[in-house]
């Protein structure tokens, strides 16, 4: 089995979110206490695919998955978080 494409996995997770939950995700992403921080101007009004690019460039691919899962759980999107973990591990 080929290694998972992290950007595709992240995009798939964000695309499953409703508009409301996507907005919550972006809000939580900007308000994370840990470094590195995501600036509001890098997420405001952006498409899901652009948010994936921001996350990967800010955190690296491996860390972006961790941050996304953490953020999804923070907004009570636990099923989406679980699905992302599974897809990022190659469907295992």
PyMOL Python script that loads the backbone (N, CA, C, O; Angstrom):
from pymol import cmd

cmd.read_pdbstr("""\
ATOM      1  N   UNK A   1       0.853  -1.187   0.000  1.00  0.00           N
ATOM      2  CA  UNK A   1       0.000   0.000   0.000  1.00  0.00           C
ATOM      3  C   UNK A   1       0.893   1.242   0.000  1.00  0.00           C
ATOM      4  O   UNK A   1       1.822   1.326   0.803  1.00  0.00           O
ATOM      5  N   UNK A   2       0.625   2.214  -0.892  1.00  0.00           N
ATOM      6  CA  UNK A   2       1.461   3.414  -0.928  1.00  0.00           C
ATOM      7  C   UNK A   2       1.243   4.265   0.325  1.00  0.00           C
ATOM      8  O   UNK A   2       0.198   4.181   0.970  1.00  0.00           O
ATOM      9  N   UNK A   3       2.241   5.081   0.660  1.00  0.00           N
ATOM     10  CA  UNK A   3       2.071   5.931   1.841  1.00  0.00           C
ATOM     11  C   UNK A   3       0.924   6.916   1.621  1.00  0.00           C
ATOM     12  O   UNK A   3       0.670   7.337   0.493  1.00  0.00           O
ATOM     13  N   UNK A   4       0.245   7.275   2.686  1.00  0.00           N
ATOM     14  CA  UNK A   4      -0.898   8.188   2.545  1.00  0.00           C
ATOM     15  C   UNK A   4      -0.435   9.579   2.119  1.00  0.00           C
ATOM     16  O   UNK A   4       0.659  10.017   2.474  1.00  0.00           O
ATOM     17  N   UNK A   5      -1.267  10.251   1.368  1.00  0.00           N
ATOM     18  CA  UNK A   5      -1.010  11.637   1.005  1.00  0.00           C
ATOM     19  C   UNK A   5      -1.645  12.497   2.093  1.00  0.00           C
ATOM     20  O   UNK A   5      -2.868  12.601   2.186  1.00  0.00           O
ATOM     21  N   UNK A   6      -0.804  13.105   2.904  1.00  0.00           N
ATOM     22  CA  UNK A   6      -1.275  13.852   4.072  1.00  0.00           C
ATOM     23  C   UNK A   6      -2.161  15.024   3.669  1.00  0.00           C
ATOM     24  O   UNK A   6      -3.180  15.277   4.312  1.00  0.00           O
ATOM     25  N   UNK A   7      -1.788  15.737   2.619  1.00  0.00           N
ATOM     26  CA  UNK A   7      -2.605  16.877   2.190  1.00  0.00           C
ATOM     27  C   UNK A   7      -3.997  16.429   1.764  1.00  0.00           C
ATOM     28  O   UNK A   7      -4.987  17.099   2.060  1.00  0.00           O
ATOM     29  N   UNK A   8      -4.074  15.304   1.073  1.00  0.00           N
ATOM     30  CA  UNK A   8      -5.376  14.777   0.651  1.00  0.00           C
ATOM     31  C   UNK A   8      -6.193  14.371   1.880  1.00  0.00           C
ATOM     32  O   UNK A   8      -7.391  14.644   1.950  1.00  0.00           O
ATOM     33  N   UNK A   9      -5.548  13.726   2.838  1.00  0.00           N
ATOM     34  CA  UNK A   9      -6.247  13.313   4.061  1.00  0.00           C
ATOM     35  C   UNK A   9      -6.783  14.529   4.821  1.00  0.00           C
ATOM     36  O   UNK A   9      -7.918  14.520   5.296  1.00  0.00           O
ATOM     37  N   UNK A  10      -5.963  15.564   4.929  1.00  0.00           N
ATOM     38  CA  UNK A  10      -6.407  16.788   5.607  1.00  0.00           C
ATOM     39  C   UNK A  10      -7.562  17.446   4.860  1.00  0.00           C
ATOM     40  O   UNK A  10      -8.544  17.874   5.466  1.00  0.00           O
ATOM     41  N   UNK A  11      -7.433  17.520   3.542  1.00  0.00           N
ATOM     42  CA  UNK A  11      -8.499  18.122   2.739  1.00  0.00           C
ATOM     43  C   UNK A  11      -9.794  17.328   2.864  1.00  0.00           C
ATOM     44  O   UNK A  11     -10.870  17.912   2.995  1.00  0.00           O
ATOM     45  N   UNK A  12      -9.697  16.011   2.824  1.00  0.00           N
ATOM     46  CA  UNK A  12     -10.893  15.176   2.978  1.00  0.00           C
ATOM     47  C   UNK A  12     -11.574  15.451   4.315  1.00  0.00           C
ATOM     48  O   UNK A  12     -12.801  15.527   4.390  1.00  0.00           O
ATOM     49  N   UNK A  13     -10.777  15.599   5.367  1.00  0.00           N
ATOM     50  CA  UNK A  13     -11.347  15.875   6.696  1.00  0.00           C
ATOM     51  C   UNK A  13     -12.059  17.227   6.708  1.00  0.00           C
ATOM     52  O   UNK A  13     -13.167  17.342   7.231  1.00  0.00           O
ATOM     53  N   UNK A  14     -11.429  18.238   6.138  1.00  0.00           N
ATOM     54  CA  UNK A  14     -12.046  19.568   6.136  1.00  0.00           C
ATOM     55  C   UNK A  14     -13.274  19.624   5.243  1.00  0.00           C
ATOM     56  O   UNK A  14     -14.218  20.361   5.528  1.00  0.00           O
ATOM     57  N   UNK A  15     -13.267  18.853   4.167  1.00  0.00           N
ATOM     58  CA  UNK A  15     -14.418  18.867   3.261  1.00  0.00           C
ATOM     59  C   UNK A  15     -15.646  18.193   3.860  1.00  0.00           C
ATOM     60  O   UNK A  15     -16.763  18.426   3.397  1.00  0.00           O
ATOM     61  N   UNK A  16     -15.457  17.369   4.874  1.00  0.00           N
ATOM     62  CA  UNK A  16     -16.612  16.733   5.515  1.00  0.00           C
ATOM     63  C   UNK A  16     -17.317  17.672   6.491  1.00  0.00           C
ATOM     64  O   UNK A  16     -18.433  17.399   6.934  1.00  0.00           O
ATOM     65  N   UNK A  17     -16.648  18.789   6.823  1.00  0.00           N
ATOM     66  CA  UNK A  17     -17.226  19.712   7.798  1.00  0.00           C
ATOM     67  C   UNK A  17     -18.296  20.598   7.172  1.00  0.00           C
ATOM     68  O   UNK A  17     -18.185  21.013   6.018  1.00  0.00           O
ATOM     69  N   UNK A  18     -19.327  20.877   7.949  1.00  0.00           N
ATOM     70  CA  UNK A  18     -20.323  21.861   7.527  1.00  0.00           C
ATOM     71  C   UNK A  18     -19.650  23.236   7.519  1.00  0.00           C
ATOM     72  O   UNK A  18     -18.552  23.395   8.054  1.00  0.00           O
ATOM     73  N   UNK A  19     -20.296  24.208   6.924  1.00  0.00           N
ATOM     74  CA  UNK A  19     -19.763  25.578   6.904  1.00  0.00           C
ATOM     75  C   UNK A  19     -19.545  26.072   8.328  1.00  0.00           C
ATOM     76  O   UNK A  19     -18.517  26.677   8.631  1.00  0.00           O
ATOM     77  N   UNK A  20     -20.509  25.813   9.195  1.00  0.00           N
ATOM     78  CA  UNK A  20     -20.406  26.234  10.596  1.00  0.00           C
ATOM     79  C   UNK A  20     -19.194  25.590  11.273  1.00  0.00           C
ATOM     80  O   UNK A  20     -18.410  26.278  11.926  1.00  0.00           O
ATOM     81  N   UNK A  21     -19.041  24.276  11.118  1.00  0.00           N
ATOM     82  CA  UNK A  21     -17.928  23.586  11.757  1.00  0.00           C
ATOM     83  C   UNK A  21     -16.586  23.978  11.144  1.00  0.00           C
ATOM     84  O   UNK A  21     -15.575  24.030  11.844  1.00  0.00           O
ATOM     85  N   UNK A  22     -16.574  24.255   9.838  1.00  0.00           N
ATOM     86  CA  UNK A  22     -15.345  24.729   9.208  1.00  0.00           C
ATOM     87  C   UNK A  22     -14.945  26.083   9.795  1.00  0.00           C
ATOM     88  O   UNK A  22     -13.769  26.323  10.071  1.00  0.00           O
ATOM     89  N   UNK A  23     -15.922  26.961   9.983  1.00  0.00           N
ATOM     90  CA  UNK A  23     -15.646  28.257  10.601  1.00  0.00           C
ATOM     91  C   UNK A  23     -15.129  28.088  12.031  1.00  0.00           C
ATOM     92  O   UNK A  23     -14.205  28.785  12.449  1.00  0.00           O
ATOM     93  N   UNK A  24     -15.729  27.164  12.774  1.00  0.00           N
ATOM     94  CA  UNK A  24     -15.250  26.877  14.135  1.00  0.00           C
ATOM     95  C   UNK A  24     -13.824  26.341  14.105  1.00  0.00           C
ATOM     96  O   UNK A  24     -12.992  26.720  14.930  1.00  0.00           O
ATOM     97  N   UNK A  25     -13.546  25.455  13.147  1.00  0.00           N
ATOM     98  CA  UNK A  25     -12.205  24.881  13.002  1.00  0.00           C
ATOM     99  C   UNK A  25     -11.186  26.002  12.792  1.00  0.00           C
ATOM    100  O   UNK A  25     -10.154  26.037  13.462  1.00  0.00           O
ATOM    101  N   UNK A  26     -11.471  26.908  11.874  1.00  0.00           N
ATOM    102  CA  UNK A  26     -10.558  28.025  11.589  1.00  0.00           C
ATOM    103  C   UNK A  26     -10.381  28.916  12.819  1.00  0.00           C
ATOM    104  O   UNK A  26      -9.274  29.363  13.117  1.00  0.00           O
ATOM    105  N   UNK A  27     -11.476  29.168  13.523  1.00  0.00           N
ATOM    106  CA  UNK A  27     -11.416  29.979  14.738  1.00  0.00           C
ATOM    107  C   UNK A  27     -10.496  29.325  15.769  1.00  0.00           C
ATOM    108  O   UNK A  27      -9.622  29.985  16.332  1.00  0.00           O
ATOM    109  N   UNK A  28     -10.690  28.049  16.010  1.00  0.00           N
ATOM    110  CA  UNK A  28      -9.854  27.325  16.980  1.00  0.00           C
ATOM    111  C   UNK A  28      -8.401  27.271  16.534  1.00  0.00           C
ATOM    112  O   UNK A  28      -7.493  27.372  17.358  1.00  0.00           O
ATOM    113  N   UNK A  29      -8.179  27.112  15.238  1.00  0.00           N
ATOM    114  CA  UNK A  29      -6.826  27.059  14.693  1.00  0.00           C
ATOM    115  C   UNK A  29      -6.073  28.359  14.980  1.00  0.00           C
ATOM    116  O   UNK A  29      -4.903  28.336  15.362  1.00  0.00           O
ATOM    117  N   UNK A  30      -6.744  29.472  14.794  1.00  0.00           N
ATOM    118  CA  UNK A  30      -6.138  30.786  15.030  1.00  0.00           C
ATOM    119  C   UNK A  30      -5.889  31.021  16.528  1.00  0.00           C
ATOM    120  O   UNK A  30      -4.931  31.698  16.902  1.00  0.00           O
ATOM    121  N   UNK A  31      -6.747  30.466  17.372  1.00  0.00           N
ATOM    122  CA  UNK A  31      -6.660  30.725  18.808  1.00  0.00           C
ATOM    123  C   UNK A  31      -5.914  29.647  19.586  1.00  0.00           C
ATOM    124  O   UNK A  31      -6.023  29.585  20.811  1.00  0.00           O
ATOM    125  N   UNK A  32      -5.165  28.805  18.900  1.00  0.00           N
ATOM    126  CA  UNK A  32      -4.329  27.810  19.594  1.00  0.00           C
ATOM    127  C   UNK A  32      -3.294  28.542  20.436  1.00  0.00           C
ATOM    128  O   UNK A  32      -2.751  29.565  20.017  1.00  0.00           O
ATOM    129  N   UNK A  33      -3.026  28.018  21.616  1.00  0.00           N
ATOM    130  CA  UNK A  33      -2.041  28.642  22.506  1.00  0.00           C
ATOM    131  C   UNK A  33      -0.613  28.242  22.138  1.00  0.00           C
ATOM    132  O   UNK A  33       0.330  28.993  22.389  1.00  0.00           O
ATOM    133  N   UNK A  34      -0.457  27.071  21.548  1.00  0.00           N
ATOM    134  CA  UNK A  34       0.876  26.549  21.249  1.00  0.00           C
ATOM    135  C   UNK A  34       1.496  27.195  20.016  1.00  0.00           C
ATOM    136  O   UNK A  34       0.799  27.641  19.104  1.00  0.00           O
ATOM    137  N   UNK A  35       2.814  27.231  20.016  1.00  0.00           N
ATOM    138  CA  UNK A  35       3.562  27.705  18.852  1.00  0.00           C
ATOM    139  C   UNK A  35       3.804  26.525  17.919  1.00  0.00           C
ATOM    140  O   UNK A  35       3.853  25.391  18.395  1.00  0.00           O
ATOM    141  N   UNK A  36       3.955  26.733  16.643  1.00  0.00           N
ATOM    142  CA  UNK A  36       3.795  28.014  15.966  1.00  0.00           C
ATOM    143  C   UNK A  36       2.316  28.375  15.855  1.00  0.00           C
ATOM    144  O   UNK A  36       1.444  27.506  15.833  1.00  0.00           O
ATOM    145  N   UNK A  37       2.063  29.653  15.786  1.00  0.00           N
ATOM    146  CA  UNK A  37       0.698  30.160  15.721  1.00  0.00           C
ATOM    147  C   UNK A  37       0.289  30.390  14.268  1.00  0.00           C
ATOM    148  O   UNK A  37       1.124  30.658  13.404  1.00  0.00           O
ATOM    149  N   UNK A  38      -0.998  30.278  14.024  1.00  0.00           N
ATOM    150  CA  UNK A  38      -1.558  30.572  12.699  1.00  0.00           C
ATOM    151  C   UNK A  38      -2.194  31.952  12.794  1.00  0.00           C
ATOM    152  O   UNK A  38      -3.024  32.203  13.668  1.00  0.00           O
ATOM    153  N   UNK A  39      -1.806  32.832  11.903  1.00  0.00           N
ATOM    154  CA  UNK A  39      -2.350  34.191  11.922  1.00  0.00           C
ATOM    155  C   UNK A  39      -3.735  34.213  11.278  1.00  0.00           C
ATOM    156  O   UNK A  39      -4.005  33.498  10.313  1.00  0.00           O
ATOM    157  N   UNK A  40      -4.585  35.040  11.829  1.00  0.00           N
ATOM    158  CA  UNK A  40      -5.960  35.168  11.340  1.00  0.00           C
ATOM    159  C   UNK A  40      -6.001  35.486   9.843  1.00  0.00           C
ATOM    160  O   UNK A  40      -6.829  34.941   9.113  1.00  0.00           O
ATOM    161  N   UNK A  41      -5.115  36.360   9.393  1.00  0.00           N
ATOM    162  CA  UNK A  41      -5.134  36.772   7.985  1.00  0.00           C
ATOM    163  C   UNK A  41      -4.803  35.622   7.032  1.00  0.00           C
ATOM    164  O   UNK A  41      -5.100  35.705   5.840  1.00  0.00           O
ATOM    165  N   UNK A  42      -4.194  34.556   7.541  1.00  0.00           N
ATOM    166  CA  UNK A  42      -3.873  33.418   6.668  1.00  0.00           C
ATOM    167  C   UNK A  42      -5.035  32.452   6.509  1.00  0.00           C
ATOM    168  O   UNK A  42      -4.996  31.569   5.652  1.00  0.00           O
ATOM    169  N   UNK A  43      -6.080  32.613   7.336  1.00  0.00           N
ATOM    170  CA  UNK A  43      -7.230  31.707   7.224  1.00  0.00           C
ATOM    171  C   UNK A  43      -8.539  32.403   6.857  1.00  0.00           C
ATOM    172  O   UNK A  43      -9.451  31.768   6.327  1.00  0.00           O
ATOM    173  N   UNK A  44      -8.638  33.697   7.133  1.00  0.00           N
ATOM    174  CA  UNK A  44      -9.896  34.408   6.872  1.00  0.00           C
ATOM    175  C   UNK A  44     -10.271  34.363   5.402  1.00  0.00           C
ATOM    176  O   UNK A  44      -9.491  34.767   4.539  1.00  0.00           O
ATOM    177  N   UNK A  45     -11.469  33.869   5.124  1.00  0.00           N
ATOM    178  CA  UNK A  45     -11.992  33.846   3.768  1.00  0.00           C
ATOM    179  C   UNK A  45     -11.318  32.855   2.835  1.00  0.00           C
ATOM    180  O   UNK A  45     -11.512  32.915   1.621  1.00  0.00           O
ATOM    181  N   UNK A  46     -10.540  31.959   3.381  1.00  0.00           N
ATOM    182  CA  UNK A  46      -9.807  31.006   2.546  1.00  0.00           C
ATOM    183  C   UNK A  46     -10.629  29.745   2.299  1.00  0.00           C
ATOM    184  O   UNK A  46     -11.498  29.382   3.091  1.00  0.00           O
ATOM    185  N   UNK A  47     -10.335  29.100   1.197  1.00  0.00           N
ATOM    186  CA  UNK A  47     -10.936  27.813   0.858  1.00  0.00           C
ATOM    187  C   UNK A  47     -10.296  26.714   1.698  1.00  0.00           C
ATOM    188  O   UNK A  47      -9.218  26.898   2.263  1.00  0.00           O
ATOM    189  N   UNK A  48     -10.962  25.586   1.773  1.00  0.00           N
ATOM    190  CA  UNK A  48     -10.431  24.461   2.540  1.00  0.00           C
ATOM    191  C   UNK A  48      -9.045  24.037   2.046  1.00  0.00           C
ATOM    192  O   UNK A  48      -8.160  23.749   2.851  1.00  0.00           O
ATOM    193  N   UNK A  49      -8.859  23.999   0.738  1.00  0.00           N
ATOM    194  CA  UNK A  49      -7.564  23.587   0.186  1.00  0.00           C
ATOM    195  C   UNK A  49      -6.466  24.582   0.588  1.00  0.00           C
ATOM    196  O   UNK A  49      -5.317  24.186   0.787  1.00  0.00           O
ATOM    197  N   UNK A  50      -6.808  25.845   0.707  1.00  0.00           N
ATOM    198  CA  UNK A  50      -5.834  26.854   1.140  1.00  0.00           C
ATOM    199  C   UNK A  50      -5.496  26.692   2.622  1.00  0.00           C
ATOM    200  O   UNK A  50      -4.357  26.925   3.029  1.00  0.00           O
ATOM    201  N   UNK A  51      -6.468  26.299   3.416  1.00  0.00           N
ATOM    202  CA  UNK A  51      -6.233  26.055   4.847  1.00  0.00           C
ATOM    203  C   UNK A  51      -5.273  24.881   5.009  1.00  0.00           C
ATOM    204  O   UNK A  51      -4.395  24.913   5.872  1.00  0.00           O
ATOM    205  N   UNK A  52      -5.431  23.848   4.187  1.00  0.00           N
ATOM    206  CA  UNK A  52      -4.508  22.704   4.221  1.00  0.00           C
ATOM    207  C   UNK A  52      -3.091  23.183   3.948  1.00  0.00           C
ATOM    208  O   UNK A  52      -2.164  22.796   4.658  1.00  0.00           O
ATOM    209  N   UNK A  53      -2.908  24.014   2.938  1.00  0.00           N
ATOM    210  CA  UNK A  53      -1.575  24.535   2.615  1.00  0.00           C
ATOM    211  C   UNK A  53      -1.005  25.352   3.776  1.00  0.00           C
ATOM    212  O   UNK A  53       0.179  25.239   4.093  1.00  0.00           O
ATOM    213  N   UNK A  54      -1.836  26.164   4.403  1.00  0.00           N
ATOM    214  CA  UNK A  54      -1.392  26.958   5.551  1.00  0.00           C
ATOM    215  C   UNK A  54      -0.940  26.028   6.678  1.00  0.00           C
ATOM    216  O   UNK A  54       0.105  26.247   7.290  1.00  0.00           O
ATOM    217  N   UNK A  55      -1.730  24.996   6.945  1.00  0.00           N
ATOM    218  CA  UNK A  55      -1.393  24.077   8.032  1.00  0.00           C
ATOM    219  C   UNK A  55      -0.081  23.343   7.762  1.00  0.00           C
ATOM    220  O   UNK A  55       0.765  23.235   8.650  1.00  0.00           O
ATOM    221  N   UNK A  56       0.086  22.840   6.546  1.00  0.00           N
ATOM    222  CA  UNK A  56       1.300  22.085   6.221  1.00  0.00           C
ATOM    223  C   UNK A  56       2.525  23.004   6.238  1.00  0.00           C
ATOM    224  O   UNK A  56       3.587  22.609   6.719  1.00  0.00           O
ATOM    225  N   UNK A  57       2.384  24.206   5.725  1.00  0.00           N
ATOM    226  CA  UNK A  57       3.535  25.119   5.729  1.00  0.00           C
ATOM    227  C   UNK A  57       3.854  25.624   7.134  1.00  0.00           C
ATOM    228  O   UNK A  57       5.004  25.948   7.431  1.00  0.00           O
ATOM    229  N   UNK A  58       2.850  25.692   7.993  1.00  0.00           N
ATOM    230  CA  UNK A  58       3.074  26.153   9.368  1.00  0.00           C
ATOM    231  C   UNK A  58       3.611  25.051  10.267  1.00  0.00           C
ATOM    232  O   UNK A  58       4.515  25.285  11.070  1.00  0.00           O
ATOM    233  N   UNK A  59       3.054  23.842  10.135  1.00  0.00           N
ATOM    234  CA  UNK A  59       3.355  22.777  11.095  1.00  0.00           C
ATOM    235  C   UNK A  59       4.164  21.600  10.549  1.00  0.00           C
ATOM    236  O   UNK A  59       4.620  20.781  11.348  1.00  0.00           O
ATOM    237  N   UNK A  60       4.364  21.470   9.265  1.00  0.00           N
ATOM    238  CA  UNK A  60       4.883  20.275   8.568  1.00  0.00           C
ATOM    239  C   UNK A  60       3.750  19.275   8.414  1.00  0.00           C
ATOM    240  O   UNK A  60       2.746  19.359   9.122  1.00  0.00           O
ATOM    241  N   UNK A  61       3.900  18.342   7.508  1.00  0.00           N
ATOM    242  CA  UNK A  61       2.807  17.386   7.242  1.00  0.00           C
ATOM    243  C   UNK A  61       2.433  16.575   8.464  1.00  0.00           C
ATOM    244  O   UNK A  61       1.257  16.484   8.818  1.00  0.00           O
ATOM    245  N   UNK A  62       3.432  15.981   9.116  1.00  0.00           N
ATOM    246  CA  UNK A  62       3.141  15.106  10.261  1.00  0.00           C
ATOM    247  C   UNK A  62       2.472  15.875  11.396  1.00  0.00           C
ATOM    248  O   UNK A  62       1.504  15.396  11.985  1.00  0.00           O
ATOM    249  N   UNK A  63       2.968  17.024  11.692  1.00  0.00           N
ATOM    250  CA  UNK A  63       2.404  17.820  12.784  1.00  0.00           C
ATOM    251  C   UNK A  63       1.041  18.396  12.408  1.00  0.00           C
ATOM    252  O   UNK A  63       0.186  18.563  13.278  1.00  0.00           O
ATOM    253  N   UNK A  64       0.823  18.699  11.137  1.00  0.00           N
ATOM    254  CA  UNK A  64      -0.460  19.242  10.689  1.00  0.00           C
ATOM    255  C   UNK A  64      -1.597  18.274  10.988  1.00  0.00           C
ATOM    256  O   UNK A  64      -2.685  18.696  11.378  1.00  0.00           O
ATOM    257  N   UNK A  65      -1.353  16.986  10.810  1.00  0.00           N
ATOM    258  CA  UNK A  65      -2.388  15.988  11.129  1.00  0.00           C
ATOM    259  C   UNK A  65      -2.707  16.030  12.613  1.00  0.00           C
ATOM    260  O   UNK A  65      -3.875  16.018  13.004  1.00  0.00           O
ATOM    261  N   UNK A  66      -1.677  16.078  13.434  1.00  0.00           N
ATOM    262  CA  UNK A  66      -1.880  16.128  14.887  1.00  0.00           C
ATOM    263  C   UNK A  66      -2.690  17.364  15.281  1.00  0.00           C
ATOM    264  O   UNK A  66      -3.637  17.267  16.062  1.00  0.00           O
ATOM    265  N   UNK A  67      -2.317  18.519  14.743  1.00  0.00           N
ATOM    266  CA  UNK A  67      -3.018  19.768  15.048  1.00  0.00           C
ATOM    267  C   UNK A  67      -4.463  19.699  14.557  1.00  0.00           C
ATOM    268  O   UNK A  67      -5.379  20.127  15.259  1.00  0.00           O
ATOM    269  N   UNK A  68      -4.668  19.165  13.363  1.00  0.00           N
ATOM    270  CA  UNK A  68      -6.030  19.063  12.822  1.00  0.00           C
ATOM    271  C   UNK A  68      -6.895  18.155  13.694  1.00  0.00           C
ATOM    272  O   UNK A  68      -8.044  18.485  13.989  1.00  0.00           O
ATOM    273  N   UNK A  69      -6.345  17.015  14.104  1.00  0.00           N
ATOM    274  CA  UNK A  69      -7.104  16.077  14.955  1.00  0.00           C
ATOM    275  C   UNK A  69      -7.444  16.749  16.284  1.00  0.00           C
ATOM    276  O   UNK A  69      -8.574  16.664  16.764  1.00  0.00           O
ATOM    277  N   UNK A  70      -6.468  17.405  16.858  1.00  0.00           N
ATOM    278  CA  UNK A  70      -6.671  18.124  18.120  1.00  0.00           C
ATOM    279  C   UNK A  70      -7.778  19.183  17.965  1.00  0.00           C
ATOM    280  O   UNK A  70      -8.660  19.307  18.815  1.00  0.00           O
ATOM    281  N   UNK A  71      -7.709  19.927  16.881  1.00  0.00           N
ATOM    282  CA  UNK A  71      -8.669  21.011  16.636  1.00  0.00           C
ATOM    283  C   UNK A  71     -10.063  20.446  16.363  1.00  0.00           C
ATOM    284  O   UNK A  71     -11.056  20.986  16.851  1.00  0.00           O
ATOM    285  N   UNK A  72     -10.143  19.376  15.594  1.00  0.00           N
ATOM    286  CA  UNK A  72     -11.436  18.735  15.337  1.00  0.00           C
ATOM    287  C   UNK A  72     -12.066  18.249  16.637  1.00  0.00           C
ATOM    288  O   UNK A  72     -13.269  18.409  16.845  1.00  0.00           O
ATOM    289  N   UNK A  73     -11.266  17.665  17.501  1.00  0.00           N
ATOM    290  CA  UNK A  73     -11.794  17.199  18.795  1.00  0.00           C
ATOM    291  C   UNK A  73     -12.245  18.376  19.654  1.00  0.00           C
ATOM    292  O   UNK A  73     -13.233  18.279  20.381  1.00  0.00           O
ATOM    293  N   UNK A  74     -11.524  19.475  19.567  1.00  0.00           N
ATOM    294  CA  UNK A  74     -11.866  20.678  20.331  1.00  0.00           C
ATOM    295  C   UNK A  74     -13.253  21.206  19.957  1.00  0.00           C
ATOM    296  O   UNK A  74     -13.958  21.757  20.802  1.00  0.00           O
ATOM    297  N   UNK A  75     -13.641  21.037  18.694  1.00  0.00           N
ATOM    298  CA  UNK A  75     -14.952  21.524  18.247  1.00  0.00           C
ATOM    299  C   UNK A  75     -15.983  20.386  18.185  1.00  0.00           C
ATOM    300  O   UNK A  75     -17.026  20.512  17.543  1.00  0.00           O
ATOM    301  N   UNK A  76     -15.671  19.286  18.859  1.00  0.00           N
ATOM    302  CA  UNK A  76     -16.578  18.132  18.965  1.00  0.00           C
ATOM    303  C   UNK A  76     -16.873  17.448  17.636  1.00  0.00           C
ATOM    304  O   UNK A  76     -17.968  16.921  17.433  1.00  0.00           O
ATOM    305  N   UNK A  77     -15.901  17.456  16.737  1.00  0.00           N
ATOM    306  CA  UNK A  77     -16.012  16.709  15.476  1.00  0.00           C
ATOM    307  C   UNK A  77     -15.158  15.449  15.608  1.00  0.00           C
ATOM    308  O   UNK A  77     -14.188  15.248  14.878  1.00  0.00           O
ATOM    309  N   UNK A  78     -15.553  14.610  16.562  1.00  0.00           N
ATOM    310  CA  UNK A  78     -14.750  13.435  16.898  1.00  0.00           C
ATOM    311  C   UNK A  78     -14.728  12.384  15.794  1.00  0.00           C
ATOM    312  O   UNK A  78     -13.701  11.742  15.578  1.00  0.00           O
ATOM    313  N   UNK A  79     -15.834  12.200  15.098  1.00  0.00           N
ATOM    314  CA  UNK A  79     -15.855  11.232  14.002  1.00  0.00           C
ATOM    315  C   UNK A  79     -14.907  11.654  12.894  1.00  0.00           C
ATOM    316  O   UNK A  79     -14.197  10.824  12.326  1.00  0.00           O
ATOM    317  N   UNK A  80     -14.895  12.940  12.587  1.00  0.00           N
ATOM    318  CA  UNK A  80     -14.001  13.465  11.556  1.00  0.00           C
ATOM    319  C   UNK A  80     -12.541  13.312  11.980  1.00  0.00           C
ATOM    320  O   UNK A  80     -11.681  12.996  11.159  1.00  0.00           O
ATOM    321  N   UNK A  81     -12.269  13.538  13.261  1.00  0.00           N
ATOM    322  CA  UNK A  81     -10.910  13.374  13.792  1.00  0.00           C
ATOM    323  C   UNK A  81     -10.459  11.920  13.651  1.00  0.00           C
ATOM    324  O   UNK A  81      -9.339  11.645  13.220  1.00  0.00           O
ATOM    325  N   UNK A  82     -11.336  11.006  14.015  1.00  0.00           N
ATOM    326  CA  UNK A  82     -11.026   9.574  13.919  1.00  0.00           C
ATOM    327  C   UNK A  82     -10.779   9.175  12.461  1.00  0.00           C
ATOM    328  O   UNK A  82      -9.836   8.440  12.167  1.00  0.00           O
ATOM    329  N   UNK A  83     -11.613   9.655  11.567  1.00  0.00           N
ATOM    330  CA  UNK A  83     -11.451   9.343  10.146  1.00  0.00           C
ATOM    331  C   UNK A  83     -10.129   9.880   9.606  1.00  0.00           C
ATOM    332  O   UNK A  83      -9.476   9.220   8.798  1.00  0.00           O
ATOM    333  N   UNK A  84      -9.732  11.072  10.046  1.00  0.00           N
ATOM    334  CA  UNK A  84      -8.469  11.663   9.615  1.00  0.00           C
ATOM    335  C   UNK A  84      -7.288  10.826  10.100  1.00  0.00           C
ATOM    336  O   UNK A  84      -6.358  10.563   9.339  1.00  0.00           O
ATOM    337  N   UNK A  85      -7.323  10.417  11.339  1.00  0.00           N
ATOM    338  CA  UNK A  85      -6.250   9.567  11.879  1.00  0.00           C
ATOM    339  C   UNK A  85      -6.138   8.294  11.053  1.00  0.00           C
ATOM    340  O   UNK A  85      -5.040   7.886  10.674  1.00  0.00           O
ATOM    341  N   UNK A  86      -7.269   7.674  10.778  1.00  0.00           N
ATOM    342  CA  UNK A  86      -7.293   6.425  10.010  1.00  0.00           C
ATOM    343  C   UNK A  86      -6.730   6.647   8.607  1.00  0.00           C
ATOM    344  O   UNK A  86      -5.901   5.863   8.146  1.00  0.00           O
ATOM    345  N   UNK A  87      -7.167   7.700   7.927  1.00  0.00           N
ATOM    346  CA  UNK A  87      -6.707   7.962   6.557  1.00  0.00           C
ATOM    347  C   UNK A  87      -5.228   8.347   6.529  1.00  0.00           C
ATOM    348  O   UNK A  87      -4.503   7.953   5.615  1.00  0.00           O
ATOM    349  N   UNK A  88      -4.779   9.109   7.516  1.00  0.00           N
ATOM    350  CA  UNK A  88      -3.379   9.539   7.562  1.00  0.00           C
ATOM    351  C   UNK A  88      -2.443   8.361   7.822  1.00  0.00           C
ATOM    352  O   UNK A  88      -1.262   8.412   7.481  1.00  0.00           O
ATOM    353  N   UNK A  89      -2.969   7.315   8.419  1.00  0.00           N
ATOM    354  CA  UNK A  89      -2.177   6.099   8.659  1.00  0.00           C
ATOM    355  C   UNK A  89      -2.264   5.115   7.497  1.00  0.00           C
ATOM    356  O   UNK A  89      -1.752   3.999   7.579  1.00  0.00           O
ATOM    357  N   UNK A  90      -2.907   5.531   6.432  1.00  0.00           N
ATOM    358  CA  UNK A  90      -3.011   4.651   5.271  1.00  0.00           C
ATOM    359  C   UNK A  90      -4.203   3.732   5.311  1.00  0.00           C
ATOM    360  O   UNK A  90      -4.196   2.671   4.688  1.00  0.00           O
ATOM    361  N   UNK A  91      -5.236   4.130   6.043  1.00  0.00           N
ATOM    362  CA  UNK A  91      -6.460   3.340   6.090  1.00  0.00           C
ATOM    363  C   UNK A  91      -6.450   2.217   7.071  1.00  0.00           C
ATOM    364  O   UNK A  91      -7.350   1.378   7.053  1.00  0.00           O
ATOM    365  N   UNK A  92      -5.449   2.166   7.941  1.00  0.00           N
ATOM    366  CA  UNK A  92      -5.356   1.078   8.917  1.00  0.00           C
ATOM    367  C   UNK A  92      -6.287   1.293  10.075  1.00  0.00           C
ATOM    368  O   UNK A  92      -6.336   0.471  10.989  1.00  0.00           O
TER     369      UNK A  92
END
""", "prot")
cmd.dss("prot")
cmd.show_as("cartoon", "prot")
cmd.util.cbc("prot")
cmd.orient("prot")
